[in-house]
Amino acid sequence: MTSVFEKSLSYETLKEAASVVRNYASEHRGLGIIACGAVVFGFGPTLRKKFFAWFNNQVTKMKNEEYEALKKEAFTALAAQKSSDPEYQKANALKILEIGVGSGTNFSFYPDGSHLTVVDPNPYFADYYMQNRKKFPNIKAETVIVSYGEDMDMVESESVDAVVITLVLCSVKDVAKVVSQIKRVLVPGGKFYFIEHIQEWDRSSHGYRWFIQNLLTWSKIWPFFFEGCNLNRNPLPFIQSVGFADVQYERLYAPMPAKVFMVASPHVRGIATK
């Protein structure tokens, strides 16, 4: 018997993927057709980056209330956290660094008056990010750094109260280095908030998902279309081994905005304290 999950990864997956390509081509006309060809046939890393920025922005519009609630719960502690800077303490604000900010989907979770620095290697997210930024004048988004998380040496050591990452460690080149950088930039007592999809951990109940995750990753199909995303990665051991004073985490199955993404439902969320 074919499982519901198996069906969702066959016909529905192809149907939704085709719809995305058609929508991009129709919105961007000639450029869209060229970019979609680049995505399919492997030409043009610049066009692939443009396509991914657009695609990611489309996915964020598919608001899943359950997933937003999952994020809100994970970031609740931000409201109670106190800055190391006395001036920020007076305003109940924080100095926050977000890595892999993309189009900027986490503004609503940050305390009023917080100062936000963002790092992202894809410059083609800029327009989408600025559109979202305008909706949250209560957040002082000061600096946009175009860089990989591994290379963010320009962010000063012990300079931020909190670091936020959502669905980013799956695609970085060196998880250990990124996590080490995060620990470096945090002030003593600072907190690292993370939400990441991970490899399926329950092979007895979800062996098919585990198999598909490995197949799509090892074949390079998923990483190619999703900017290096690895479905079979688990960053938790790296977070636990870098030297944080405390790491609290929870594994869970997250709701997804579309059936094509059910392969990424296994998640880990948590807070690591320096």
Backbone hydrogen bonds, N-H to C=O, Kabsch-Sander energy under -0.5 kcal/mol:
donor,donor_aa,acceptor,acceptor_aa,energy
7,K,3,S,-2.2
8,S,4,V,-2.2
9,L,5,F,-1.1
9,L,6,E,-0.6
10,S,7,K,-1.7
12,E,7,K,-0.9
14,L,10,S,-2.1
15,K,11,Y,-2.6
16,E,12,E,-2.6
17,A,13,T,-2.4
18,A,14,L,-2.4
19,S,15,K,-1.8
20,V,16,E,-2.0
21,V,17,A,-2.0
22,R,18,A,-2.3
23,N,19,S,-2.5
24,Y,20,V,-2.3
25,A,21,V,-2.3
26,S,22,R,-2.4
27,E,23,N,-2.3
28,H,24,Y,-2.3
29,R,25,A,-1.1
31,L,28,H,-1.3
32,G,28,H,-0.8
33,I,29,R,-2.2
34,I,30,G,-2.1
35,A,31,L,-2.9
36,C,32,G,-2.7
37,G,33,I,-2.0
38,A,34,I,-2.1
39,V,35,A,-2.4
40,V,36,C,-2.4
41,F,37,G,-2.9
42,G,38,A,-1.6
43,F,38,A,-0.7
48,R,44,G,-2.0
49,K,45,P,-2.1
50,K,46,T,-2.1
51,F,47,L,-2.7
52,F,48,R,-2.7
53,A,49,K,-2.3
54,W,50,K,-2.2
55,F,51,F,-3.2
56,N,52,F,-3.1
57,N,53,A,-1.8
58,Q,54,W,-2.0
59,V,55,F,-2.2
60,T,56,N,-2.0
61,K,57,N,-0.9
62,M,58,Q,-0.6
62,M,59,V,-1.3
63,K,61,K,-2.0
65,E,63,K,-0.7
68,E,64,N,-2.5
69,A,65,E,-2.0
70,L,66,E,-1.8
71,K,67,Y,-2.2
72,K,68,E,-2.6
73,E,69,A,-2.3
74,A,70,L,-1.8
75,F,71,K,-1.9
76,T,73,E,-0.9
78,L,75,F,-1.6
79,A,75,F,-0.5
79,A,76,T,-1.3
80,A,76,T,-0.6
81,Q,77,A,-1.3
89,Q,85,D,-2.2
90,K,86,P,-1.7
91,A,87,E,-0.9
92,N,89,Q,-1.2
93,A,88,Y,-2.6
96,I,94,L,-0.7
96,I,115,H,-2.9
97,L,162,A,-2.5
98,E,117,T,-2.5
99,I,97,L,-0.5
99,I,164,V,-2.0
100,G,119,V,-3.4
101,V,119,V,-1.1
104,G,101,V,-2.3
105,T,101,V,-0.5
109,F,106,N,-1.9
110,Y,107,F,-1.7
113,G,138,N,-3.0
114,S,111,P,-1.8
115,H,94,L,-2.5
116,L,114,S,-0.6
116,L,140,K,-2.3
117,T,96,I,-2.7
118,V,143,T,-2.8
119,V,98,E,-2.5
120,D,145,I,-2.3
125,F,122,N,-1.4
126,A,123,P,-1.4
129,Y,125,F,-2.9
130,M,126,A,-2.7
131,Q,127,D,-1.8
132,N,128,Y,-1.8
133,R,129,Y,-2.6
134,K,130,M,-1.6
135,K,132,N,-1.2
136,F,133,R,-1.8
139,I,136,F,-1.9
140,K,114,S,-2.6
141,A,139,I,-1.4
142,E,116,L,-1.6
142,E,140,K,-1.1
143,T,116,L,-0.9
145,I,118,V,-3.1
145,I,143,T,-0.5
146,V,144,V,-0.6
147,S,145,I,-1.1
151,D,148,Y,-1.4
152,M,149,G,-1.0
153,D,151,D,-1.6
155,V,152,M,-1.5
156,E,154,M,-0.6
158,E,184,R,-2.3
159,S,156,E,-0.8
159,S,185,V,-2.0
160,V,185,V,-2.2
161,D,95,K,-2.0
162,A,95,K,-1.8
163,V,191,K,-2.2
164,V,97,L,-2.6
165,I,193,Y,-2.1
167,L,195,I,-3.1
171,S,168,V,-2.2
172,V,168,V,-0.6
178,V,174,D,-2.1
179,V,175,V,-2.6
180,S,176,A,-2.0
181,Q,177,K,-2.3
182,I,178,V,-2.3
183,K,179,V,-2.2
184,R,180,S,-2.1
185,V,181,Q,-2.1
186,L,182,I,-1.2
187,V,160,V,-2.3
190,G,187,V,-3.0
191,K,161,D,-2.2
192,F,272,A,-3.1
193,Y,163,V,-3.0
193,Y,191,K,-0.6
194,F,192,F,-0.5
194,F,270,G,-2.3
195,I,165,I,-1.8
196,E,268,V,-2.7
198,I,266,P,-2.7
199,Q,233,R,-0.9
203,R,201,W,-0.9
205,S,202,D,-0.5
206,H,202,D,-2.9
207,G,203,R,-0.7
210,W,206,H,-2.0
211,F,207,G,-2.3
212,I,208,Y,-2.5
213,Q,209,R,-2.9
214,N,210,W,-1.9
215,L,211,F,-2.7
216,L,212,I,-2.9
217,T,213,Q,-1.6
218,W,214,N,-3.2
219,S,215,L,-2.0
220,K,217,T,-1.3
221,I,216,L,-0.5
222,W,216,L,-2.0
224,F,220,K,-1.7
225,F,221,I,-1.8
226,F,222,W,-2.2
227,E,224,F,-0.6
228,G,223,P,-3.7
229,C,226,F,-1.1
230,N,170,C,-1.8
231,L,229,C,-0.6
233,R,230,N,-0.8
238,F,235,P,-0.7
239,I,235,P,-1.9
240,Q,236,L,-2.5
241,S,237,P,-1.2
242,V,238,F,-0.8
244,F,239,I,-0.5
245,A,273,T,-1.6
246,D,273,T,-1.5
248,Q,271,I,-2.6
250,E,269,R,-2.4
252,L,267,H,-2.1
254,A,252,L,-0.7
254,A,265,S,-2.9
261,F,258,A,-1.7
262,M,259,K,-1.9
264,A,261,F,-2.2
265,S,262,M,-1.7
267,H,252,L,-3.2
268,V,196,E,-2.7
269,R,250,E,-2.2
270,G,194,F,-2.3
271,I,248,Q,-2.3
272,A,192,F,-2.5
273,T,246,D,-3.0
274,K,190,G,-2.8
